[in-house]
C-alpha cells in the first residue's frame, strides 16, 4: 500500500497515511482534529531496488558492445588504402582481345 501525505484544511495539520489506491482523499480524517476535510498533497516518490540490478547497467552494457565493435573494426583493412606502386605487371593494360 502506498504512503500518502495529507494536509487538513480545518487545522492545517500535515500527516501521512498508508492507504490503498482505491481510498478517496475526502474520506481521510485528520488524526489531530478528526475532521474529514483532508487534502492529498504531492509528495516525492521513493523506490527500493531489490535483487541484482545495478544502476547504470544498460550504460555499461552499451559501452561494452561499443568496445567489441571497435575491436572488430580494427581488424579490417583500411577503407581508404594507398595504391600499390606501379610495377611492370600492373602498369600494362590487359590484352583480353
DSSP file (Angstrom, degrees, kcal/mol; ACC not computed):
  #  RESIDUE AA STRUCTURE BP1 BP2  ACC     N-H-->O    O-->H-N    N-H-->O    O-->H-N    TCO  KAPPA ALPHA  PHI   PSI    X-CA   Y-CA   Z-CA
    1    1 A X              0   0    0      0, 0.0    19,-0.2     0, 0.0     2,-0.1   0.000 360.0 360.0 360.0 139.9    0.0    0.0    0.0
    2    2 A X  E     -A   19   0A   0     17,-0.6    17,-1.7    16,-0.1     2,-0.6  -0.378 360.0-124.2 -78.3 157.8    1.3    3.5   -0.8
    3    3 A X  E     -A   18   0A   0     15,-0.2     2,-0.3    -2,-0.1    15,-0.2  -0.906  30.0-165.2-102.7 120.9    2.0    6.2    1.7
    4    4 A X  E     -A   17   0A   0     13,-3.0    13,-2.6    -2,-0.6     2,-0.4  -0.781  13.1-137.3-108.7 151.0    0.2    9.4    1.1
    5    5 A X  E     -AB  16  41A   0     36,-0.5    36,-2.4    -2,-0.3     2,-0.3  -0.897  25.7-175.3-106.1 137.7    0.7   12.9    2.5
    6    6 A X  E     -AB  15  40A   0      9,-3.4     9,-2.2    -2,-0.4     2,-0.4  -0.893  19.5-154.1-130.0 158.1   -2.3   15.0    3.6
    7    7 A X  E     -AB  14  39A   0     32,-2.2    32,-2.6    -2,-0.3     2,-0.5  -0.998  22.6-132.2-129.6 128.5   -3.0   18.5    4.9
    8    8 A X  E  >  - B   0  38A   0      5,-2.7     4,-1.7    -2,-0.4    30,-0.2  -0.677   8.2-156.2 -79.8 126.9   -6.1   19.1    7.0
    9    9 A X  T  4 S+     0   0    0     28,-2.8    -1,-0.1    -2,-0.5    29,-0.1   0.656  90.2  55.9 -78.4 -14.3   -7.9   22.1    5.7
   10   10 A X  T  4 S+     0   0    0     27,-0.2    -1,-0.2     3,-0.1    28,-0.1   0.911 129.2   8.1 -82.4 -45.5   -9.6   22.6    9.1
   11   11 A X  T  4 S-     0   0    0      2,-0.1    -2,-0.2    24,-0.1     3,-0.1   0.374  92.6-121.8-120.1   4.0   -6.5   22.8   11.3
   12   12 A X     <  +     0   0    0     -4,-1.7     2,-0.4     1,-0.2    -3,-0.1   0.760  57.4 153.9  59.3  28.2   -3.6   22.9    8.8
   13   13 A X        -     0   0    0     -5,-0.2    -5,-2.7     2,-0.0     2,-0.4  -0.742  34.0-147.6 -85.6 130.9   -2.0   19.8   10.3
   14   14 A X  E     +A    7   0A   0     -2,-0.4     2,-0.3    -7,-0.2    -7,-0.2  -0.842  28.3 157.8-101.2 138.3    0.1   17.8    7.9
   15   15 A X  E     -A    6   0A   0     -9,-2.2    -9,-3.4    -2,-0.4     2,-0.3  -0.953  33.8-122.4-151.6 166.6    0.2   14.0    8.3
   16   16 A X  E     -A    5   0A   0     -2,-0.3     2,-0.4   -11,-0.2   -11,-0.2  -0.877  22.1-173.6-114.9 147.7    0.9   10.8    6.4
   17   17 A X  E     -A    4   0A   0    -13,-2.6   -13,-3.0    -2,-0.3     2,-0.7  -0.991  21.6-138.7-143.5 133.9   -1.4    7.8    5.9
   18   18 A X  E     +A    3   0A   0     -2,-0.4     2,-0.3   -15,-0.2   -15,-0.2  -0.829  43.6 156.5 -91.5 114.3   -0.8    4.4    4.4
   19   19 A X  E     -A    2   0A   0    -17,-1.7   -17,-0.6    -2,-0.7     2,-0.1  -0.874  43.6 -97.9-136.4 164.0   -3.9    3.7    2.3
   20   20 A X    >   -     0   0    0     -2,-0.3     3,-1.1   -19,-0.2    -1,-0.0  -0.344  40.3-108.3 -76.5 166.1   -5.0    1.5   -0.6
   21   21 A X  T 3  S+     0   0    0      1,-0.2    -1,-0.1    -2,-0.1    -2,-0.0   0.785 115.7  58.7 -66.6 -27.5   -5.2    3.0   -4.0
   22   22 A X  T 3  S+     0   0    0      2,-0.1     2,-0.3     0, 0.0    -1,-0.2   0.550  78.7 109.2 -83.2  -6.6   -9.0    3.0   -4.0
   23   23 A X    <   -     0   0    0     -3,-1.1     2,-0.2     1,-0.1    -4,-0.1  -0.529  67.3-132.1 -73.3 132.6   -9.3    5.2   -0.9
   24   24 A X    >   -     0   0    0     -2,-0.3     3,-1.0     1,-0.1     4,-0.3  -0.604   9.2-130.7 -83.6 144.0  -10.7    8.7   -1.7
   25   25 A X  G >  S+     0   0    0     -2,-0.2     3,-1.3     1,-0.2    13,-0.3   0.825 106.4  61.9 -62.7 -30.2   -8.9   11.7   -0.2
   26   26 A X  G 3  S+     0   0    0      1,-0.2    -1,-0.2    11,-0.1    12,-0.2   0.765  97.5  58.1 -67.7 -24.3  -12.2   13.1    1.1
   27   27 A X  G <  S+     0   0    0     -3,-1.0     2,-0.4    10,-0.1    -1,-0.2   0.520  83.2 102.5 -83.7  -5.3  -12.7   10.0    3.3
   28   28 A X    <   -     0   0    0     -3,-1.3    10,-0.8    -4,-0.3     2,-0.3  -0.657  61.4-150.7 -83.8 129.8   -9.5   10.5    5.2
   29   29 A X        -     0   0    0     -2,-0.4     2,-0.3     7,-0.1     7,-0.2  -0.760  20.1-110.5-100.9 147.3   -9.9   12.0    8.7
   30   30 A X     >  -     0   0    0      5,-2.5     4,-1.5    -2,-0.3   -16,-0.0  -0.555  16.5-144.7 -73.3 132.5   -7.3   14.2   10.4
   31   31 A X  T  4 S+     0   0    0     -2,-0.3    -1,-0.1     2,-0.2    -2,-0.0   0.704  96.6  48.3 -71.8 -17.1   -5.7   12.5   13.4
   32   32 A X  T  4 S+     0   0    0      3,-0.1    -1,-0.2   -19,-0.1    -2,-0.0   0.930 131.2  10.6 -87.7 -51.6   -5.4   15.8   15.3
   33   33 A X  T  4 S-     0   0    0      2,-0.1    -2,-0.2   -20,-0.1     3,-0.1   0.454  89.6-129.0-110.7  -1.8   -8.9   17.3   15.0
   34   34 A X     <  +     0   0    0     -4,-1.5     2,-0.2     1,-0.2    -3,-0.1   0.666  56.2 148.7  61.9  20.3  -10.9   14.3   13.5
   35   35 A X        -     0   0    0      1,-0.1    -5,-2.5     2,-0.1    -1,-0.2  -0.575  50.3-138.9 -82.4 148.1  -12.2   16.5   10.7
   36   36 A X  S    S+     0   0    0     -7,-0.2    -7,-0.1    -2,-0.2    -8,-0.1  -0.222  76.1 103.1 -98.6  42.9  -12.9   14.9    7.3
   37   37 A X        +     0   0    0     -2,-0.1   -28,-2.8   -10,-0.1     2,-0.3  -0.304  45.9 145.9-117.8  46.2  -11.5   17.8    5.4
   38   38 A X  E     -B    8   0A   0    -10,-0.8     2,-0.4   -13,-0.3   -30,-0.2  -0.623  32.6-156.8 -89.2 145.0   -8.1   16.4    4.4
   39   39 A X  E     -B    7   0A   0    -32,-2.6   -32,-2.2    -2,-0.3     2,-0.3  -0.981  16.8-128.3-122.3 129.6   -6.5   17.3    1.1
   40   40 A X  E     -B    6   0A   0     -2,-0.4     2,-0.3   -34,-0.2   -34,-0.2  -0.590  27.4-157.7 -77.2 134.0   -3.9   15.0   -0.5
   41   41 A X  E     -B    5   0A   0    -36,-2.4   -36,-0.5    -2,-0.3     2,-0.3  -0.767  24.6 -96.5-112.1 159.9   -0.7   16.8   -1.4
   42   42 A X        +     0   0    0     -2,-0.3     2,-0.3   -38,-0.1   -38,-0.0  -0.541  47.9 179.3 -73.8 133.1    2.0   15.9   -3.9
   43   43 A X        -     0   0    0     -2,-0.3     2,-0.1     1,-0.0   -39,-0.0  -0.820  31.4 -86.4-130.5 170.7    5.0   14.2   -2.4
   44   44 A X        -     0   0    0     -2,-0.3     2,-0.4     1,-0.1    -1,-0.0  -0.377  39.6-122.0 -77.3 158.0    8.2   12.7   -3.6
   45   45 A X        -     0   0    0     -2,-0.1     2,-0.4     2,-0.0    -1,-0.1  -0.826  27.6-175.8-102.8 137.5    8.5    9.2   -5.0
   46   46 A X        +     0   0    0     -2,-0.4     2,-0.3     2,-0.0     0, 0.0  -0.987   2.4 179.1-132.3 143.6   10.8    6.6   -3.4
   47   47 A X        -     0   0    0     -2,-0.4     2,-0.5     2,-0.0    -2,-0.0  -0.960  20.5-137.2-140.0 159.4   11.5    3.1   -4.5
   48   48 A X        -     0   0    0     -2,-0.3     2,-0.6     2,-0.0    -2,-0.0  -0.975  16.2-138.8-120.0 127.1   13.8    0.3   -3.3
   49   49 A X        -     0   0    0     -2,-0.5     2,-0.4     2,-0.0    -2,-0.0  -0.754  23.2-170.0 -88.0 122.6   15.7   -1.8   -5.8
   50   50 A X        +     0   0    0     -2,-0.6     2,-0.3     2,-0.0     3,-0.2  -0.927  45.7  17.0-115.0 135.8   15.6   -5.5   -4.8
   51   51 A X  S    S-     0   0    0     -2,-0.4    -2,-0.0     1,-0.1     0, 0.0  -0.764 110.5 -38.5 110.9-154.5   17.8   -8.1   -6.4
   52   52 A X  S    S+     0   0    0     -2,-0.3     2,-0.2     2,-0.1    -1,-0.1   0.198  83.5 135.3 -99.7  15.3   20.9   -8.0   -8.5
   53   53 A X        -     0   0    0     -3,-0.2     2,-0.4     1,-0.0    -2,-0.0  -0.453  39.5-157.2 -66.8 132.2   20.0   -4.9  -10.5
   54   54 A X    >   -     0   0    0     -2,-0.2     3,-1.5     0, 0.0     4,-0.2  -0.912  20.4-114.0-111.4 138.5   22.9   -2.5  -10.8
   55   55 A X  T 3  S+     0   0    0     -2,-0.4     0, 0.0     1,-0.3     0, 0.0  -0.494 103.2  19.8 -68.5 137.8   22.4    1.2  -11.5
   56   56 A X  T 3> S+     0   0    0     -2,-0.2     4,-2.2     3,-0.1    -1,-0.3   0.617  81.1 135.7  79.8  13.1   23.9    2.1  -14.9
   57   57 A X  H <> S+     0   0    0     -3,-1.5     4,-2.5     1,-0.2     5,-0.2   0.895  70.2  51.7 -62.2 -40.5   23.8   -1.5  -16.1
   58   58 A X  H  > S+     0   0    0     -4,-0.2     4,-2.1     1,-0.2    -1,-0.2   0.875 110.0  49.7 -65.9 -35.4   22.4   -0.5  -19.5
   59   59 A X  H  > S+     0   0    0      2,-0.2     4,-2.3     1,-0.2    -1,-0.2   0.907 110.8  49.2 -68.2 -40.6   25.2    2.1  -20.0
   60   60 A X  H  X S+     0   0    0     -4,-2.2     4,-2.2     1,-0.2    -2,-0.2   0.916 111.4  49.7 -63.2 -42.7   27.9   -0.4  -19.0
   61   61 A X  H  X S+     0   0    0     -4,-2.5     4,-2.2     1,-0.2    -1,-0.2   0.901 109.9  51.1 -63.2 -41.0   26.4   -2.9  -21.5
   62   62 A X  H  X S+     0   0    0     -4,-2.1     4,-2.2     1,-0.2    -2,-0.2   0.912 110.5  48.3 -64.0 -42.6   26.3   -0.3  -24.3
   63   63 A X  H  X S+     0   0    0     -4,-2.3     4,-2.4     2,-0.2    -1,-0.2   0.879 110.4  51.8 -66.5 -36.6   30.0    0.7  -23.7
   64   64 A X  H  X S+     0   0    0     -4,-2.2     4,-2.1     2,-0.2    -1,-0.2   0.910 110.0  48.8 -64.3 -41.4   31.0   -3.0  -23.7
   65   65 A X  H  X S+     0   0    0     -4,-2.2     4,-2.1     2,-0.2    -2,-0.2   0.894 110.7  51.3 -64.6 -39.4   29.2   -3.5  -27.0
   66   66 A X  H  X S+     0   0    0     -4,-2.2     4,-2.5     1,-0.2    -2,-0.2   0.917 109.2  50.3 -63.1 -43.5   30.9   -0.4  -28.5
   67   67 A X  H  X S+     0   0    0     -4,-2.4     4,-2.0     1,-0.2    -1,-0.2   0.897 109.6  51.0 -62.5 -40.0   34.3   -1.7  -27.4
   68   68 A X  H  X S+     0   0    0     -4,-2.1     4,-1.8     2,-0.2    -1,-0.2   0.912 111.3  47.8 -63.0 -42.5   33.6   -5.1  -29.0
   69   69 A X  H  X S+     0   0    0     -4,-2.1     4,-2.3     1,-0.2    -2,-0.2   0.898 110.4  51.5 -65.9 -40.3   32.6   -3.4  -32.3
   70   70 A X  H  X S+     0   0    0     -4,-2.5     4,-1.7     1,-0.2    -1,-0.2   0.872 107.7  52.8 -66.4 -35.2   35.7   -1.2  -32.3
   71   71 A X  H  X S+     0   0    0     -4,-2.0     4,-0.7     2,-0.2    -1,-0.2   0.897 110.1  48.4 -64.3 -39.3   37.9   -4.2  -31.8
   72   72 A X  H >< S+     0   0    0     -4,-1.8     3,-0.6     1,-0.2     4,-0.5   0.885 110.0  51.9 -67.3 -38.2   36.3   -5.9  -34.8
   73   73 A X  H >< S+     0   0    0     -4,-2.3     3,-0.9     1,-0.2    -1,-0.2   0.823 101.2  61.3 -68.6 -30.0   36.7   -2.7  -36.9
   74   74 A X  H 3< S+     0   0    0     -4,-1.7    -1,-0.2     1,-0.2    -2,-0.2   0.789  99.7  56.4 -65.5 -26.2   40.4   -2.5  -36.0
   75   75 A X  T << S+     0   0    0     -4,-0.7    -1,-0.2    -3,-0.6    -2,-0.2   0.655  90.6  90.9 -80.9 -15.5   41.0   -5.9  -37.7
   76   76 A X  S <  S-     0   0    0     -3,-0.9     3,-0.1    -4,-0.5     2,-0.1  -0.437  87.8-102.6 -78.2 154.2   39.5   -4.8  -41.0
   77   77 A X        -     0   0    0      1,-0.1    -1,-0.1    -2,-0.1    -2,-0.1  -0.386  52.3 -84.7 -69.3 156.3   41.8   -3.3  -43.7
   78   78 A X    >   -     0   0    0      1,-0.1     3,-0.5     2,-0.1    -1,-0.1  -0.324  28.9-138.4 -64.4 144.0   41.6    0.5  -44.1
   79   79 A X  T 3  S+     0   0    0      1,-0.3     2,-0.8    -3,-0.1    -1,-0.1   0.884 101.0  45.1 -70.1 -38.9   38.8    1.8  -46.2
   80   80 A X  T 3  S+     0   0    0     -3,-0.0    -1,-0.3     2,-0.0    -2,-0.1  -0.600  85.6 173.6-105.5  70.2   41.0    4.5  -47.9
   81   81 A X    <   -     0   0    0     -2,-0.8     2,-0.3    -3,-0.5    -2,-0.0  -0.257  33.0-105.6 -74.3 163.5   44.0    2.3  -48.6
   82   82 A X        -     0   0    0      1,-0.1     2,-0.2     3,-0.0    -1,-0.1  -0.629  35.0-109.3 -88.3 148.8   47.0    3.5  -50.6
   83   83 A X        -     0   0    0     -2,-0.3     2,-0.1     1,-0.1    -1,-0.1  -0.471  35.1-108.7 -74.6 147.5   47.6    2.3  -54.1
   84   84 A X        -     0   0    0     -2,-0.2    -1,-0.1     1,-0.1     3,-0.1  -0.461  41.6 -95.6 -72.5 148.8   50.4    0.0  -54.7
   85   85 A X        -     0   0    0     -2,-0.1    -1,-0.1     1,-0.1     2,-0.1  -0.407  50.3 -98.3 -64.3 140.1   53.4    1.4  -56.6
   86   86 A X        -     0   0    0     -2,-0.1     2,-0.2    -3,-0.1    -1,-0.1  -0.353  46.6-178.4 -64.6 136.9   53.2    0.6  -60.3
   87   87 A X     >  -     0   0    0     -3,-0.1     4,-1.2    -2,-0.1     5,-0.2  -0.709  44.3 -95.3-122.7 177.1   55.2   -2.3  -61.5
   88   88 A X  H  > S+     0   0    0     -2,-0.2     4,-0.7     1,-0.2     3,-0.1   0.862 122.0  51.5 -63.1 -36.4   55.8   -3.8  -64.9
   89   89 A X  H  4 S+     0   0    0      1,-0.2    -1,-0.2     2,-0.1     3,-0.1   0.879 117.9  34.2 -73.4 -38.2   53.0   -6.4  -64.4
   90   90 A X  H  4 S+     0   0    0      1,-0.2    -1,-0.2     4,-0.0    -2,-0.2   0.479 107.9  66.0-100.7   1.6   50.3   -3.9  -63.3
   91   91 A X  H  < S+     0   0    0     -4,-1.2     2,-0.3    -3,-0.1    -1,-0.2   0.699  85.5  80.6 -91.0 -20.2   51.2   -0.9  -65.5
   92   92 A X  S  < S-     0   0    0     -4,-0.7     3,-0.1    -5,-0.2     2,-0.1  -0.680  88.4-112.7 -86.5 137.1   50.5   -2.6  -68.8
   93   93 A X        -     0   0    0     -2,-0.3     2,-0.2     1,-0.1    -2,-0.1  -0.385  38.9-103.9 -64.8 145.9   46.8   -2.7  -70.0
   94   94 A X        -     0   0    0      1,-0.1     2,-1.1    -4,-0.1     3,-0.1  -0.492  23.8-141.8 -73.5 139.3   45.4   -6.2  -70.0
   95   95 A X        +     0   0    0     -2,-0.2    -1,-0.1     1,-0.2    -2,-0.0  -0.717  40.7 150.5-103.6  83.4   45.1   -7.7  -73.5
   96   96 A X              0   0    0     -2,-1.1    -1,-0.2     1,-0.2    -2,-0.0   0.500 360.0 360.0 -91.4  -3.3   41.9   -9.7  -73.3
   97   97 A X              0   0    0     -3,-0.1    -1,-0.2     0, 0.0    -2,-0.1   0.460 360.0 360.0 -89.5 360.0   41.1   -9.2  -77.1
